[in-house]
Amino acid sequence: MFKRKRNFELTPKLSFAIAMLYLASSDGIMNKEEVRYISAIMHSDIGVLNKANQYIKYAIQRNMSFYHFLKESKKILTDSQKECIILNLIDLMFLDEDISPYEEKLLKIIIKEYEFNYDEYLKYKNIMYIKNNHTIFI
């Protein structure tokens, strides 16, 4: 039996989907809200979501680190695309109302590897917290 060799050519959209899946699964749980959010962000593009999932499985099987993905995606993303990914990751973190330390750590790594200032993104994170804190109405 021959195994088909997979080549994954990262595109900006695929990189976006992979980053979202990595963050959503970083705490070991992908809840329904996270899945719905990622699907909506990807405009229900099942093809790109399947390819992102295949990439992650491929990376795990070959012991490719998350840093490898960041290094490769950084080469093809514009600064605007990187910022869009980071801001959407921050929004994704608030979906389950409980930001795990794993999500927080992964976000810090992404911001650092994409060569942005973490303190600058803390402002956005705080704004997103306020936006998503609906418990103040209860």
Secondary structure, DSSP 8 states (H G I E B T S, - for coil): -----------HHHHHHHHHHHHHHTTS---HHHHHHHHHHTTT-HHHHHHHHHHHHHHHHTT--HHHHHHHHHHH--HHHHHHHHHHHHHHHTTTS---HHHHHHHHHHHHHTT--HHHHHHHHHHHHHHH-GGGG-
